[in-house]
Amino acid sequence: MSEGYGLKTPPNEDTLRHLLSVLHHEADTDPLETKPEGDEHGNQSSILDQKNDLPLAQATRRFQLARKIVVLNCHTILREMIDDPRLTSSESKDIAFKALTSYCAGAVLFPYHKFLKDAQRSLYDVEYLAQLYGGSFEQIAHRLVTLRAPATHGIPFGFLRTDPSGFLTKQFPLPGLLMPNAGHACPLWVIYRSAQSPNQVMRQIVSFTDGSRYLFIAKTSIKRVETFNNTSVFSTVMLACNLIQADQTTYATSLRLDQPEYDTPVGPACNLCTRQQCTHRNTPMAAAQLN
């Protein structure tokens, strides 16, 4: 399965709708009667917001259309790919199938080589890429994380997402960067400060106790339209890269990359952090709890 299905430019919504209609006709099904596929977060939804029957944001609609196309066009090969002895339950196979279809949908909307070239040219400006490709901040962040082809790869990024309570809902690891598997991350991470300023991109240089330094980029976005009876749903997305690559991004502009004394001293999470005197600690270290 080739990246981007051979596409050199991202398809618009009309093109996606036409292709979906053709595929449904060939499959002798009605697009309106098919079971809704998960969105980019794995939630079951259709082109309408299930909570308030309002049209979803254009970026979300395009992603869902691309995902439906992938399911119809590549269902057999995707099922073959998840026929893996390491996936021992139907639940694990379902998760793998959703992950693969979401990855392929991203490849359709953000063709690998063109997207990588635009990312490098814009110094990985996520908001610029979102406007250029008609995607959301989270979709662009996801795609940046997947630019890992050996011969033509982008900056290695880690990815983290939290809900309004700060609970971690998704992550993609970055080698060397210790992230908590669940729960909450370090309260000093910019992903939590970002929640106080929705729709604003925030940045931060952090230092860990082992001397490693990273650039964090975060933004909180509204995920569902607010109505009188339904309040807005927010989520916060954060990208992380090793400080060695930070100067390749627009987010390093004017930051003191060579002066670690100005970094924010952080840990992965309070129960994993060795900074005993941190005034932001809210739980003891796990080792201290055992003792």
C-alpha positions, 0 to 999 in steps of 0.5 A: 500500500503506497503512501497517499495512494499515489496522490500528489495533492490533497483531495478536497471534500467534493472529490472525496464525496464523489469517490465515496459515492462511486465506491458505495455504488460498486459495493451496492451500498448506500453511504447514508446507511453504512455504520459510522466509522470512528473519527481521528480520535476513534470515536464513533460518529457520522458527518453530523455531530451526534450530540447536537446534529450540527455539521462537524468542522470541515477538517473532521468531515474530510477525515471521516470521508477519507477514512470511509474510503479507506475502509471500502477500498482497502478492507481486505488488505487491512484485515490481512495486516491485523491477522497477526498472532501478537493480536490475541483478542478481537478487541486488539484487532479492532484497535489495530484496524482503526489505527491502520484506517486512520493512518491511511486516511491521514496518508490520503489527506496529507500525501507523504512527500509533498507534506514533508516538503511543505513541513520542512519549507515552513519550518514545521509550522503546524498552523500554516500546514493546517491552513494549507491542507485544510486540516486541524491542528491535531491532524497535522500533528499526527501526520508529523509524527508519522514522517518516519520513512528511513530514506526521507524522514522529518524531525522525530516528534512525540505526541500527547493529547489530554482531555479537559481534566488533563487526563492523557487520552493518546500518546506516541512516544519519542525515544529518550523522552519518558512519558507516563503511560496513563493518568496525568503528566508533569503539571509543569508541562506546557500542555496544561498551561495551554488549556488556559489559553484555547486556540493559542499555540504555546511553546516551552523548553524543558530539562529533565533530571538526566540532562535531556532537553526538549522543545514542547509545542501545545495548543488547546482546541474546541472539538465540538460546537457549543450550543445552549444545551451542550457546552464546548468540548476541548482537547489539548495536543502537544508535540515534543522534539529533542532540542537538537532538532528544535532550530529546524522549527519555527517555534525555536525563534528567539528561544535561548536554546544554548542556555539551559538555566532558563529551561523549565525543570520538569519530570515525566509525572509526579510519581516518576519524578526525582525532583524531591523539592519541586513545589508543584509536586502533588503525589510522592514518588512511586519508590517512596510510596513503596518504602 
